[in-house]
Amino acid sequence: MKELLILLCFSQIAVAQKINFTSPLDTTLWKAEIAPKPGSRVYTSHGKLVLDTKGGVTVWLNKELSGNFTIEYKRRVVVEGGANDRLSDLNMFWMVQHPGFHRHGVLEEYDSLQLYYVGMGGNTNSTTRFRKYEGTGERRLIQEYSDSAHLLQPNHTYTIRIVVKDGTTSFFVDGVQYFVYADPQPLRKGYFGFRSTWSRQEISDFKIYQ
């Protein structure tokens, strides 16, 4: 019985694939779509991905994900007096169908895609929303918050966790579940992307458990 218990414990251990942000940014692994505005750039520094932009930006992981998996990473919205520092839009896409990597960072350009989306602290840090894009131009709102507990704090390093399991997707912040959605028509595979707009953000410790 003791041997059986040990085997069961080992079977529950998920092996993490850590994906580093090398310097310079590996453009075969990470695909940046950025609005062409002066003073906007995406780069790496000290093992972190930095989105320092005046307009919209999406940075895609060039790896299609499928099955059951967890994405986990750390992310901070920097507010320290920089040119683009603004407390807003810690956002992300996942399970995105055929993104193509040819857009220019403008949010409306993604309306034709199927995907899940969280906009945390959107609309100048007044809303946190979970949507499913239907691929028809409809950004279907699943749930939203506007209370301060679910909005952004400046310079706080958040641990973000996205879980996709058996047709249900969940979104956690610092260990607290914000959203869970059992999709009757789930997206079974797709791409992940960091999303933001006018702000400066740092991302690190990106892991995938599958």
Secondary structure, DSSP 4 states (H G I P E B T S, - for coil): -HHHHHHHHHHTPPPEEEE---SS--TTTEEEEE---TT-EEEEETTEEEEEESS-EEEEESS-EESSEEEEEEEEE--SS-TT--S--EEEEEEES--TT---S-GGGGTTSEEEEEEEEHHHHTEEEEEEEESSS-EEEEEEE-SGGGS--TT-EEEEEEEEETTEEEEEETTEEEEEEE-SS---EEEEEEEE-SEEEEEEEEEEE-
